[in-house]
Amino acid sequence: MNNTVLYVLTVLIWGSTWLAIEFQLGVVEPEVSIVYRYVAASLVLYIYCKIRRLSLSFKVKDHYLFAALGLLLFCMNYILAYRAQQHITSAMAAIVFSTMLWMNIVLARIVFGVRTTPRVLFGALLGIVGIVVLFAPRIEVASLSDGVFFGSLLALGGAFSASCGNMVSQAAQKRALPVVEANTWGMFYGAVITAIVAVASGHEFTFDATFTYISSLAYLALFGSVVAFGAYLTLLGRIGAHKAGYATVMFPVVALLLSIAFEGLSLDATIVTGTSLVLLGNLLVLEKGA
């Protein structure tokens, strides 16, 4: 697939997963749901690898990278993000998480020596401003209480964990480790580590046998994990984390547009202005030669 298709897939799928995540919260503890999600996702990838006869045998040093990928991208990232939304609104979480774009830019410079052009920096700034314009009117009036502050720190921690996971994936690809096979092991390790966290936290492995929970879990495992992460991490390896990270700014916009389409949210000046800024930033960041 070309980069445009990979980018569009990532943005559209992750922009829609917020609908599915809503059906995951409530009966089952977030950590337990994450375990189910990544056990299913790693199993799907394992079957795919077997059908395609892709080798899953790697050196021990490669498994260190896979375990790090699992810990950062498929475990702590989601635990912190899910827990954050117990204290702050999804809109606030979206704004905080979009800072991953800047984290990617800084970490790519520190870890890989990637120099970012002024055009990319300006595009990233426009994107963040656009997200704030979009979501600020939709955040309920909240005092700087301990809960809000704690939730914001959790969301920030989740974004940082994901950004570090991006660096691990890029390092793995620089060592010519294939994305699909790396994700298979990474998601497996992520599920195992999350299960350990769940057990250590005293969570019971309950299950919500309703259609909404099962169908949303299937969507998150297959599309939100297998397809979207495959597309995103492949794109990351091709164009770098500093550019691929702009997807984190785009998918909240998709989520908002879905809300207009399916939940009756009214189109107003802030939506038009914010979306325009994000799209302009997108063009600047992803334009060839930037």
Secondary structure, DSSP 8 states (H G I E B T S, - for coil): --HHHHHHHHHHHHHHHHHHHHTTSSSS-HHHHHHHHHHHHHHHHHHHHHHTT------HHHHHHHHHHHHIIIIIHHHHHHHHTTTS-HHHHHHHHTTHHHHHHHHHHHHH-----HHHHHHHHHHHHHHHHHHGGGS------HHHHHHHHHHHHHHHHHHHHHHHHHHHHHTT--HHHHHHHHHHHHHHHHHHHHHHTT-------SHHHHHHHHHIIIIIIIIHHHHHHHHHHHH-HHHHTTHHHHHHHHHHHHHHHHH-----HHHHHHHHHHHHHHHHHHSTT-
